[in-house]
Amino acid sequence: MARIKRGICSVALLCLFSVPALADWLDININDETLFLEYSYMPFYESNLHMSFGYLYYSESDGDDVHAGMIGMFIAERLAENTSVAIGGKAYAIDALGEKAVSIALGGAVRQNFPFAPLAGVEAYGYMAPKVTSFGKAERMFEAGARVFYEVLVNADVYLGYRNLQVKYDGGSMEEAEDGFHIGLRMRF
């Protein structure tokens, strides 16, 4: 429990001391076994560059805990009235099932609002780190997810999502650090 509090406090302090006036969003999602927090902002005025800081805590029923910290940088752009895309990378530090790993992954996301219901839509993302950008005991890392969202306020979405985070370790064992559905809230400011 102390590790969880230290992780959450570290992410919160990092976000507080790196926040310029151009904040973008805070994303929180949970299920029975997982807590995920991500803060993203634009460091430069009139730029499409975003920086993000995230933390994932996953507690398995058998007592094995997963802690993952993420730092990302990506370019986001609106392609059409209802479509936005982002491409970039994330650095992951993962302590999963007693194994530590660091990976640098490339990937992106796409967000599509429904034309018939502009307050609702879907979003999907994926990041992959091959062997050359995976360190420690990791050989590869993969994260993918999707969500269905609804804009309940001008600056807030609620959503139902799915996330799968996998790490392949030396020796060939593939561990699902987190795999499951969650509910969440994304606030923009």
N, CA and C atoms as a LAMMPS dump frame, in Angstrom:
ITEM: TIMESTEP
0
ITEM: NUMBER OF ATOMS
567
ITEM: BOX BOUNDS ff ff ff
-5.0000000000000000e+02 5.0000000000000000e+02
-5.0000000000000000e+02 5.0000000000000000e+02
-5.0000000000000000e+02 5.0000000000000000e+02
ITEM: ATOMS id mol type element x y z
1 1 1 N 0.822 -1.19 0
2 1 2 C 0 0 0
3 1 3 C 0.87 1.258 0
4 2 1 N 1.999 1.202 0.695
5 2 2 C 2.893 2.354 0.731
6 2 3 C 3.468 2.634 -0.654
7 3 1 N 3.753 1.575 -1.429
8 3 2 C 4.273 1.75 -2.784
9 3 3 C 3.247 2.446 -3.671
10 4 1 N 1.977 2.124 -3.475
11 4 2 C 0.913 2.744 -4.263
12 4 3 C 0.861 4.237 -3.961
13 5 1 N 0.879 4.571 -2.667
14 5 2 C 0.813 5.977 -2.271
15 5 3 C 2.022 6.749 -2.791
16 6 1 N 3.212 6.141 -2.707
17 6 2 C 4.408 6.814 -3.218
18 6 3 C 4.302 7.04 -4.717
19 7 1 N 3.802 6.046 -5.447
20 7 2 C 3.659 6.18 -6.902
21 7 3 C 2.683 7.27 -7.277
22 8 1 N 1.531 7.3 -6.625
23 8 2 C 0.524 8.309 -6.918
24 8 3 C 1.042 9.697 -6.548
25 9 1 N 1.688 9.816 -5.396
26 9 2 C 2.244 11.105 -4.975
27 9 3 C 3.333 11.577 -5.937
28 10 1 N 4.175 10.659 -6.413
29 10 2 C 5.238 11.032 -7.353
30 10 3 C 4.66 11.579 -8.64
31 11 1 N 3.665 10.894 -9.193
32 11 2 C 3.032 11.362 -10.433
33 11 3 C 2.363 12.712 -10.194
34 12 1 N 1.657 12.868 -9.078
35 12 2 C 0.967 14.125 -8.78
36 12 3 C 1.97 15.276 -8.657
37 13 1 N 3.07 15.072 -7.943
38 13 2 C 4.075 16.122 -7.785
39 13 3 C 4.731 16.467 -9.111
40 14 1 N 5.04 15.444 -9.903
41 14 2 C 5.632 15.681 -11.205
42 14 3 C 4.702 16.521 -12.063
43 15 1 N 3.428 16.211 -12.033
44 15 2 C 2.441 16.98 -12.808
45 15 3 C 2.326 18.41 -12.293
46 16 1 N 2.292 18.595 -10.983
47 16 2 C 2.138 19.931 -10.418
48 16 3 C 3.295 20.837 -10.776
49 17 1 N 4.525 20.314 -10.734
50 17 2 C 5.681 21.152 -10.979
51 17 3 C 6.018 21.303 -12.45
52 18 1 N 5.334 20.589 -13.323
53 18 2 C 5.611 20.726 -14.747
54 18 3 C 4.43 21.302 -15.504
55 19 1 N 3.465 21.873 -14.811
56 19 2 C 2.239 22.334 -15.452
57 19 3 C 2.382 23.781 -15.913
58 20 1 N 2.362 24.002 -17.222
59 20 2 C 2.27 25.374 -17.696
60 20 3 C 0.81 25.807 -17.726
61 21 1 N 0.54 26.98 -18.207
62 21 2 C -0.832 27.487 -18.229
63 21 3 C -1.688 26.822 -19.301
64 22 1 N -1.11 26.002 -20.16
65 22 2 C -1.835 25.417 -21.275
66 22 3 C -2.188 23.966 -21.009
67 23 1 N -2.827 23.663 -19.903
68 23 2 C -3.171 22.288 -19.544
69 23 3 C -4.147 21.709 -20.545
70 24 1 N -4.111 20.404 -20.716
71 24 2 C -4.96 19.76 -21.704
72 24 3 C -5.968 18.826 -21.058
73 25 1 N -5.531 17.693 -20.434
74 25 2 C -6.523 16.808 -19.837
75 25 3 C -5.958 15.963 -18.699
76 26 1 N -6.893 15.501 -17.87
77 26 2 C -6.627 14.55 -16.806
78 26 3 C -7.543 13.365 -17.058
79 27 1 N -6.964 12.174 -17.145
80 27 2 C -7.704 10.95 -17.459
81 27 3 C -7.568 9.997 -16.278
82 28 1 N -8.687 9.52 -15.758
83 28 2 C -8.705 8.585 -14.634
84 28 3 C -9.613 7.428 -15.013
85 29 1 N -9.105 6.178 -14.877
86 29 2 C -10.002 5.04 -15.066
87 29 3 C -9.695 3.951 -14.048
88 30 1 N -10.747 3.172 -13.721
89 30 2 C -10.649 2.163 -12.673
90 30 3 C -11.478 0.934 -13.035
91 31 1 N -11.137 -0.168 -12.405
92 31 2 C -11.995 -1.344 -12.296
93 31 3 C -11.687 -1.97 -10.939
94 32 1 N -12.147 -3.175 -10.681
95 32 2 C -11.927 -3.783 -9.364
96 32 3 C -10.456 -3.968 -9.013
97 33 1 N -9.582 -4.105 -10.033
98 33 2 C -8.181 -4.412 -9.767
99 33 3 C -7.201 -3.355 -10.263
100 34 1 N -7.684 -2.319 -10.977
101 34 2 C -6.786 -1.39 -11.65
102 34 3 C -7.148 0.068 -11.365
103 35 1 N -6.102 0.878 -11.204
104 35 2 C -6.22 2.332 -11.148
105 35 3 C -5.252 2.889 -12.184
106 36 1 N -5.73 3.79 -13.041
107 36 2 C -4.879 4.419 -14.046
108 36 3 C -5.106 5.921 -13.997
109 37 1 N -4.019 6.694 -13.956
110 37 2 C -4.058 8.155 -13.973
111 37 3 C -3.14 8.639 -15.089
112 38 1 N -3.585 9.612 -15.86
113 38 2 C -2.725 10.203 -16.884
114 38 3 C -3.014 11.688 -16.972
115 39 1 N -1.96 12.472 -16.989
116 39 2 C -2.079 13.917 -17.154
117 39 3 C -1.342 14.296 -18.429
118 40 1 N -1.999 15.048 -19.307
119 40 2 C -1.401 15.454 -20.566
120 40 3 C -1.54 16.96 -20.725
121 41 1 N -0.513 17.591 -21.274
122 41 2 C -0.567 19.029 -21.495
123 41 3 C 0.233 19.408 -22.743
124 42 1 N 0.012 20.633 -23.212
125 42 2 C 0.747 21.175 -24.352
126 42 3 C 1.818 22.123 -23.815
127 43 1 N 3.092 21.78 -23.968
128 43 2 C 4.143 22.627 -23.395
129 43 3 C 4.398 23.929 -24.158
130 44 1 N 3.943 24.014 -25.409
131 44 2 C 4.196 25.216 -26.207
132 44 3 C 2.888 25.779 -26.742
133 45 1 N 2.747 27.065 -26.686
134 45 2 C 1.562 27.755 -27.178
135 45 3 C 1.44 27.543 -28.687
136 46 1 N 0.225 27.312 -29.17
137 46 2 C -0.08 27.103 -30.583
138 46 3 C 0.763 25.986 -31.201
139 47 1 N 0.872 24.881 -30.518
140 47 2 C 1.608 23.722 -31.011
141 47 3 C 0.727 22.494 -30.868
142 48 1 N 0.944 21.504 -31.689
143 48 2 C 0.219 20.237 -31.586
144 48 3 C 0.957 19.229 -30.716
145 49 1 N 2.089 19.627 -30.152
146 49 2 C 2.878 18.729 -29.31
147 49 3 C 2.236 18.601 -27.938
148 50 1 N 2.092 17.378 -27.471
149 50 2 C 1.551 17.081 -26.146
150 50 3 C 2.573 16.242 -25.38
151 51 1 N 2.626 16.45 -24.08
152 51 2 C 3.434 15.617 -23.182
153 51 3 C 2.465 14.981 -22.195
154 52 1 N 2.752 13.734 -21.799
155 52 2 C 1.858 13.063 -20.849
156 52 3 C 2.668 12.309 -19.807
157 53 1 N 2.07 12.186 -18.637
158 53 2 C 2.633 11.441 -17.519
159 53 3 C 1.543 10.515 -17.008
160 54 1 N 1.83 9.234 -16.874
161 54 2 C 0.811 8.294 -16.434
162 54 3 C 1.333 7.314 -15.405
163 55 1 N 0.402 6.731 -14.679
164 55 2 C 0.717 5.712 -13.68
165 55 3 C -0.4 4.672 -13.684
166 56 1 N -0.018 3.404 -13.719
167 56 2 C -0.972 2.297 -13.675
168 56 3 C -0.628 1.401 -12.491
169 57 1 N -1.635 1.109 -11.683
170 57 2 C -1.485 0.14 -10.6
171 57 3 C -2.503 -0.969 -10.838
172 58 1 N -2.015 -2.208 -10.837
173 58 2 C -2.87 -3.37 -11.064
174 58 3 C -2.58 -4.385 -9.963
175 59 1 N -3.62 -4.823 -9.272
176 59 2 C -3.476 -5.78 -8.178
177 59 3 C -4.197 -7.074 -8.542
178 60 1 N -3.444 -8.149 -8.696
179 60 2 C -4.052 -9.439 -8.997
180 60 3 C -4.562 -10.071 -7.716
181 61 1 N -5.515 -10.969 -7.849
182 61 2 C -6.112 -11.619 -6.683
183 61 3 C -5.11 -12.483 -5.924
184 62 1 N -4.049 -12.951 -6.593
185 62 2 C -3.065 -13.791 -5.908
186 62 3 C -1.982 -12.986 -5.196
187 63 1 N -2.143 -11.659 -5.169
188 63 2 C -1.217 -10.828 -4.405
189 63 3 C -0.103 -10.204 -5.218
190 64 1 N 0.039 -10.58 -6.51
191 64 2 C 1.061 -9.96 -7.347
192 64 3 C 0.562 -8.601 -7.818
193 65 1 N 1.375 -7.569 -7.624
194 65 2 C 1.007 -6.221 -8.03
195 65 3 C 1.844 -5.791 -9.228
196 66 1 N 1.269 -4.931 -10.038
197 66 2 C 1.963 -4.354 -11.181
198 66 3 C 1.963 -2.848 -11.001
199 67 1 N 3.121 -2.231 -11.179
200 67 2 C 3.263 -0.781 -11.167
201 67 3 C 3.89 -0.394 -12.5
202 68 1 N 3.295 0.566 -13.179
203 68 2 C 3.837 1.029 -14.457
204 68 3 C 3.758 2.546 -14.518
205 69 1 N 4.878 3.163 -14.783
206 69 2 C 4.931 4.596 -14.991
207 69 3 C 5.201 4.872 -16.459
208 70 1 N 4.585 5.916 -16.999
209 70 2 C 4.718 6.228 -18.414
210 70 3 C 4.953 7.715 -18.616
211 71 1 N 5.839 8.035 -19.529
212 71 2 C 6.053 9.404 -19.968
213 71 3 C 5.932 9.386 -21.479
214 72 1 N 5.068 10.233 -22.021
215 72 2 C 4.838 10.216 -23.459
216 72 3 C 4.981 11.574 -24.102
217 73 1 N 5.208 11.532 -25.405
218 73 2 C 5.259 12.742 -26.211
219 73 3 C 4.606 12.396 -27.547
220 74 1 N 3.642 13.214 -27.972
221 74 2 C 2.958 12.917 -29.218
222 74 3 C 2.444 14.188 -29.879
223 75 1 N 2.203 14.074 -31.164
224 75 2 C 1.615 15.143 -31.959
225 75 3 C 0.168 14.751 -32.222
226 76 1 N -0.77 15.651 -31.935
227 76 2 C -2.192 15.388 -32.151
228 76 3 C -2.73 16.386 -33.174
229 77 1 N -3.614 15.89 -34.029
230 77 2 C -4.16 16.752 -35.063
231 77 3 C -5.564 16.3 -35.438
232 78 1 N -6.419 17.258 -35.74
233 78 2 C -7.773 16.958 -36.217
234 78 3 C -7.698 16.799 -37.726
235 79 1 N -8.078 15.613 -38.24
236 79 2 C -8.049 15.364 -39.68
237 79 3 C -9.321 15.816 -40.369
238 80 1 N -10.439 15.672 -39.705
239 80 2 C -11.738 16.063 -40.239
240 80 3 C -12.589 16.537 -39.076
241 81 1 N -13.795 16.938 -39.353
242 81 2 C -14.658 17.475 -38.304
243 81 3 C -14.836 16.501 -37.141
244 82 1 N -14.943 15.21 -37.416
245 82 2 C -15.2 14.214 -36.372
246 82 3 C -14.033 13.283 -36.099
247 83 1 N -12.861 13.513 -36.701
248 83 2 C -11.742 12.574 -36.585
249 83 3 C -10.475 13.277 -36.12
250 84 1 N -9.837 12.735 -35.089
251 84 2 C -8.551 13.224 -34.599
252 84 3 C -7.579 12.056 -34.535
253 85 1 N -6.294 12.335 -34.777
254 85 2 C -5.259 11.305 -34.675
255 85 3 C -4.089 11.852 -33.872
256 86 1 N -3.313 10.939 -33.323
257 86 2 C -2.091 11.291 -32.599
258 86 3 C -1.044 10.227 -32.895
259 87 1 N 0.199 10.641 -33.074
260 87 2 C 1.306 9.694 -33.21
261 87 3 C 2.446 10.176 -32.322
262 88 1 N 3.205 9.224 -31.8
263 88 2 C 4.31 9.585 -30.927
264 88 3 C 4.894 8.38 -30.228
265 89 1 N 5.389 8.597 -29.023
266 89 2 C 6.032 7.529 -28.28
267 89 3 C 5.828 7.676 -26.791
268 90 1 N 6.088 6.571 -26.096
269 90 2 C 6.005 6.542 -24.64
270 90 3 C 7.181 5.75 -24.094
271 91 1 N 7.686 6.192 -22.965
272 91 2 C 8.685 5.431 -22.219
273 91 3 C 7.957 4.795 -21.035
274 92 1 N 8.116 3.489 -20.876
275 92 2 C 7.451 2.725 -19.825
276 92 3 C 8.497 2.204 -18.837
277 93 1 N 8.211 2.311 -17.563
278 93 2 C 8.976 1.65 -16.507
279 93 3 C 7.975 0.746 -15.792
280 94 1 N 8.188 -0.568 -15.879
281 94 2 C 7.198 -1.532 -15.4
282 94 3 C 7.82 -2.461 -14.372
283 95 1 N 7.126 -2.62 -13.261
284 95 2 C 7.468 -3.623 -12.254
285 95 3 C 6.285 -4.588 -12.218
286 96 1 N 6.416 -5.686 -12.952
287 96 2 C 5.305 -6.63 -13.104
288 96 3 C 5.73 -8.008 -12.629
289 97 1 N 4.998 -8.534 -11.674
290 97 2 C 5.203 -9.894 -11.19
291 97 3 C 6.647 -10.13 -10.759
292 98 1 N 7.238 -9.123 -10.131
293 98 2 C 8.59 -9.249 -9.62
294 98 3 C 9.695 -8.981 -10.622
295 99 1 N 9.358 -8.701 -11.863
296 99 2 C 10.335 -8.409 -12.907
297 99 3 C 10.255 -6.932 -13.262
298 100 1 N 11.412 -6.316 -13.46
299 100 2 C 11.452 -4.906 -13.825
300 100 3 C 11.834 -4.778 -15.294
301 101 1 N 11.195 -3.818 -15.955
302 101 2 C 11.455 -3.615 -17.374
303 101 3 C 11.301 -2.144 -17.722
304 102 1 N 12.076 -1.712 -18.7
305 102 2 C 11.959 -0.367 -19.251
306 102 3 C 11.864 -0.521 -20.759
307 103 1 N 10.903 0.164 -21.365
308 103 2 C 10.705 0.084 -22.811
309 103 3 C 10.378 1.456 -23.365
310 104 1 N 10.833 1.69 -24.588
311 104 2 C 10.47 2.894 -25.321
312 104 3 C 9.644 2.429 -26.508
313 105 1 N 8.377 2.842 -26.532
314 105 2 C 7.424 2.342 -27.52
315 105 3 C 6.963 3.457 -28.452
316 106 1 N 6.668 3.081 -29.681
317 106 2 C 6.082 3.995 -30.656
318 106 3 C 4.651 3.566 -30.926
319 107 1 N 3.81 4.542 -31.26
320 107 2 C 2.425 4.196 -31.547
321 107 3 C 1.584 5.43 -31.781
322 108 1 N 0.291 5.271 -31.534
323 108 2 C -0.604 6.382 -31.759
324 108 3 C -2.027 6.06 -31.368
325 109 1 N -2.905 7.008 -31.681
326 109 2 C -4.316 6.877 -31.319
327 109 3 C -5.176 7.525 -32.389
328 110 1 N -6.415 7.078 -32.463
329 110 2 C -7.401 7.695 -33.338
330 110 3 C -8.691 7.856 -32.543
331 111 1 N -9.344 8.993 -32.73
332 111 2 C -10.601 9.295 -32.032
333 111 3 C -11.63 9.687 -33.081
334 112 1 N -12.769 9.035 -33.049
335 112 2 C -13.826 9.271 -34.032
336 112 3 C -15.135 9.565 -33.318
337 113 1 N -15.644 10.783 -33.481
338 113 2 C -16.984 11.101 -32.985
339 113 3 C -17.99 10.613 -34.019
340 114 1 N -19.129 10.118 -33.543
341 114 2 C -20.156 9.627 -34.452
342 114 3 C -20.85 10.817 -35.122
343 115 1 N -20.975 10.829 -36.453
344 115 2 C -21.661 11.941 -37.129
345 115 3 C -23.129 12.076 -36.71
346 116 1 N -23.769 10.958 -36.41
347 116 2 C -25.185 10.977 -36.028
348 116 3 C -25.383 11.319 -34.557
349 117 1 N -24.31 11.274 -33.742
350 117 2 C -24.361 11.625 -32.32
351 117 3 C -23.014 12.252 -31.949
352 118 1 N -22.807 13.534 -32.273
353 118 2 C -21.485 14.144 -32.131
354 118 3 C -20.909 14.178 -30.715
355 119 1 N -21.715 13.953 -29.691
356 119 2 C -21.194 13.921 -28.319
357 119 3 C -20.647 12.548 -27.941
358 120 1 N -20.829 11.56 -28.794
359 120 2 C -20.377 10.191 -28.518
360 120 3 C -19.391 9.76 -29.592
361 121 1 N -18.605 8.73 -29.262
362 121 2 C -17.655 8.229 -30.247
363 121 3 C -16.821 7.088 -29.714
364 122 1 N -15.803 6.739 -30.494
365 122 2 C -14.884 5.665 -30.128
366 122 3 C -13.46 6.181 -30.251
367 123 1 N -12.582 5.54 -29.505
368 123 2 C -11.171 5.879 -29.529
369 123 3 C -10.378 4.586 -29.405
370 124 1 N -9.282 4.475 -30.144
371 124 2 C -8.415 3.289 -30.061
372 124 3 C -6.966 3.754 -30.075
373 125 1 N -6.098 2.999 -29.39
374 125 2 C -4.677 3.348 -29.35
375 125 3 C -3.838 2.091 -29.271
376 126 1 N -2.58 2.214 -29.629
377 126 2 C -1.648 1.103 -29.525
378 126 3 C -0.214 1.602 -29.494
379 127 1 N 0.618 0.95 -28.69
380 127 2 C 2.046 1.25 -28.583
381 127 3 C 2.81 -0.059 -28.538
382 128 1 N 3.962 -0.117 -29.241
383 128 2 C 4.759 -1.325 -29.277
384 128 3 C 6.239 -0.982 -29.155
385 129 1 N 6.933 -1.738 -28.311
386 129 2 C 8.376 -1.581 -28.148
387 129 3 C 9.043 -2.882 -28.566
388 130 1 N 9.853 -2.866 -29.623
389 130 2 C 10.561 -4.085 -30.023
390 130 3 C 11.754 -4.349 -29.11
391 131 1 N 12.468 -5.406 -29.397
392 131 2 C 13.606 -5.822 -28.573
393 131 3 C 14.672 -4.728 -28.473
394 132 1 N 14.89 -3.989 -29.547
395 132 2 C 15.951 -2.991 -29.562
396 132 3 C 15.669 -1.81 -28.633
397 133 1 N 14.408 -1.562 -28.286
398 133 2 C 14.08 -0.453 -27.377
399 133 3 C 13.511 -0.95 -26.05
400 134 1 N 13.776 -2.204 -25.724
401 134 2 C 13.333 -2.779 -24.445
402 134 3 C 14.56 -3.159 -23.633
403 135 1 N 14.56 -2.788 -22.364
404 135 2 C 15.737 -2.944 -21.523
405 135 3 C 15.388 -3.685 -20.24
406 136 1 N 16.397 -3.98 -19.444
407 136 2 C 16.175 -4.785 -18.247
408 136 3 C 15.917 -6.212 -18.685
409 137 1 N 14.938 -6.845 -18.112
410 137 2 C 14.61 -8.215 -18.487
411 137 3 C 13.57 -8.292 -19.593
412 138 1 N 13.15 -7.133 -20.117
413 138 2 C 12.121 -7.122 -21.159
414 138 3 C 12.737 -7.347 -22.53
415 139 1 N 12.047 -8.119 -23.353
416 139 2 C 12.418 -8.269 -24.756
417 139 3 C 11.498 -7.462 -25.654
418 140 1 N 10.229 -7.39 -25.272
419 140 2 C 9.235 -6.641 -26.035
420 140 3 C 8.157 -6.15 -25.083
421 141 1 N 7.434 -5.112 -25.521
422 141 2 C 6.319 -4.599 -24.742
423 141 3 C 5.24 -4.16 -25.72
424 142 1 N 3.982 -4.351 -25.321
425 142 2 C 2.855 -4.012 -26.177
426 142 3 C 1.718 -3.494 -25.307
427 143 1 N 1.117 -2.368 -25.718
428 143 2 C -0.074 -1.865 -25.054
429 143 3 C -1.086 -1.468 -26.127
430 144 1 N -2.33 -1.877 -25.937
431 144 2 C -3.408 -1.497 -26.849
432 144 3 C -4.679 -1.31 -26.044
433 145 1 N -5.556 -0.485 -26.558
434 145 2 C -6.816 -0.262 -25.87
435 145 3 C -7.823 0.413 -26.764
436 146 1 N -9.05 0.403 -26.305
437 146 2 C -10.147 1.05 -27.017
438 146 3 C -11.162 1.513 -25.995
439 147 1 N -11.95 2.496 -26.381
440 147 2 C -12.996 2.99 -25.485
441 147 3 C -14.159 3.559 -26.3
442 148 1 N -15.314 3.52 -25.676
443 148 2 C -16.509 4.173 -26.193
444 148 3 C -16.809 5.296 -25.206
445 149 1 N -16.933 6.528 -25.693
446 149 2 C -17.079 7.664 -24.796
447 149 3 C -18.34 8.46 -25.094
448 150 1 N -18.728 9.25 -24.091
449 150 2 C -19.841 10.181 -24.233
450 150 3 C -19.463 11.468 -23.515
451 151 1 N -19.629 12.603 -24.186
452 151 2 C -19.296 13.904 -23.616
453 151 3 C -20.454 14.38 -22.743
454 152 1 N -20.31 14.219 -21.415
455 152 2 C -21.39 14.596 -20.492
456 152 3 C -21.407 16.096 -20.203
457 153 1 N -20.247 16.733 -20.27
458 153 2 C -20.113 18.18 -20.135
459 153 3 C -19.222 18.662 -21.27
460 154 1 N -19.18 19.959 -21.491
461 154 2 C -18.35 20.496 -22.565
462 154 3 C -16.899 20.045 -22.415
463 155 1 N -16.41 19.934 -21.188
464 155 2 C -15.012 19.576 -20.948
465 155 3 C -14.835 18.259 -20.212
466 156 1 N -15.775 17.331 -20.327
467 156 2 C -15.634 16.046 -19.63
468 156 3 C -16.323 14.923 -20.392
469 157 1 N -15.589 13.831 -20.57
470 157 2 C -16.116 12.604 -21.18
471 157 3 C -16.156 11.514 -20.119
472 158 1 N -17.172 10.67 -20.178
473 158 2 C -17.161 9.417 -19.434
474 158 3 C -17.023 8.323 -20.479
475 159 1 N -16.433 7.185 -20.088
476 159 2 C -16.214 6.143 -21.083
477 159 3 C -16.138 4.758 -20.455
478 160 1 N -16.355 3.771 -21.319
479 160 2 C -16.122 2.366 -21.013
480 160 3 C -14.98 1.942 -21.92
481 161 1 N -13.918 1.4 -21.329
482 161 2 C -12.739 1.076 -22.122
483 161 3 C -12.186 -0.3 -21.834
484 162 1 N -11.243 -0.695 -22.678
485 162 2 C -10.518 -1.963 -22.541
486 162 3 C -9.042 -1.667 -22.761
487 163 1 N -8.168 -2.281 -21.941
488 163 2 C -6.72 -2.104 -22.078
489 163 3 C -6.03 -3.45 -21.933
490 164 1 N -4.987 -3.665 -22.753
491 164 2 C -4.153 -4.851 -22.65
492 164 3 C -2.702 -4.396 -22.672
493 165 1 N -1.966 -4.691 -21.611
494 165 2 C -0.55 -4.337 -21.493
495 165 3 C 0.225 -5.629 -21.29
496 166 1 N 1.12 -5.942 -22.237
497 166 2 C 1.886 -7.19 -22.191
498 166 3 C 3.375 -6.894 -22.233
499 167 1 N 4.14 -7.697 -21.51
500 167 2 C 5.594 -7.602 -21.537
501 167 3 C 6.14 -8.995 -21.791
502 168 1 N 7.024 -9.119 -22.795
503 168 2 C 7.708 -10.391 -23.041
504 168 3 C 9.089 -10.282 -22.413
505 169 1 N 9.384 -11.223 -21.521
506 169 2 C 10.649 -11.209 -20.795
507 169 3 C 11.669 -12.149 -21.436
508 170 1 N 12.954 -11.966 -21.044
509 170 2 C 14.005 -12.897 -21.47
510 170 3 C 13.57 -14.313 -21.125
511 171 1 N 13.831 -15.243 -22.009
512 171 2 C 13.436 -16.619 -21.76
513 171 3 C 12.099 -16.961 -22.388
514 172 1 N 11.431 -15.961 -23.007
515 172 2 C 10.228 -16.248 -23.769
516 172 3 C 8.909 -16.133 -23.034
517 173 1 N 8.9 -15.871 -21.733
518 173 2 C 7.613 -15.798 -21.034
519 173 3 C 6.931 -14.465 -21.341
520 174 1 N 5.647 -14.539 -21.695
521 174 2 C 4.838 -13.353 -21.979
522 174 3 C 3.904 -13.138 -20.805
523 175 1 N 3.973 -11.976 -20.176
524 175 2 C 3.138 -11.662 -19.034
525 175 3 C 2.157 -10.562 -19.404
526 176 1 N 0.893 -10.78 -19.115
527 176 2 C -0.097 -9.727 -19.267
528 176 3 C -0.074 -8.911 -17.984
529 177 1 N 0.558 -7.749 -18.045
530 177 2 C 0.653 -6.9 -16.862
531 177 3 C -0.714 -6.366 -16.479
532 178 1 N -1.591 -6.169 -17.473
533 178 2 C -2.966 -5.743 -17.202
534 178 3 C -3.807 -6.077 -18.414
535 179 1 N -4.994 -6.608 -18.184
536 179 2 C -5.892 -6.992 -19.268
537 179 3 C -7.313 -6.922 -18.74
538 180 1 N -8.089 -5.93 -19.191
539 180 2 C -9.455 -5.87 -18.704
540 180 3 C -10.184 -4.603 -19.077
541 181 1 N -11.451 -4.59 -18.735
542 181 2 C -12.331 -3.456 -18.977
543 181 3 C -12.27 -2.497 -17.795
544 182 1 N -12.603 -1.245 -18.041
545 182 2 C -12.615 -0.231 -16.99
546 182 3 C -13.62 0.86 -17.348
547 183 1 N -13.959 1.658 -16.345
548 183 2 C -14.76 2.861 -16.578
549 183 3 C -13.87 4.055 -16.287
550 184 1 N -14.136 5.17 -16.967
551 184 2 C -13.239 6.286 -16.777
552 184 3 C -13.881 7.637 -17.01
553 185 1 N -13.083 8.659 -16.689
554 185 2 C -13.461 10.05 -16.819
555 185 3 C -12.261 10.811 -17.362
556 186 1 N -12.476 11.57 -18.423
557 186 2 C -11.429 12.449 -18.964
558 186 3 C -11.926 13.881 -18.864
559 187 1 N -11.165 14.717 -18.153
560 187 2 C -11.522 16.124 -17.976
561 187 3 C -10.527 16.999 -18.727
562 188 1 N -11.034 17.907 -19.533
563 188 2 C -10.202 18.844 -20.278
564 188 3 C -10.297 20.223 -19.632
565 189 1 N -9.147 20.899 -19.551
566 189 2 C -9.151 22.258 -18.994
567 189 3 C -8.038 23.075 -19.591
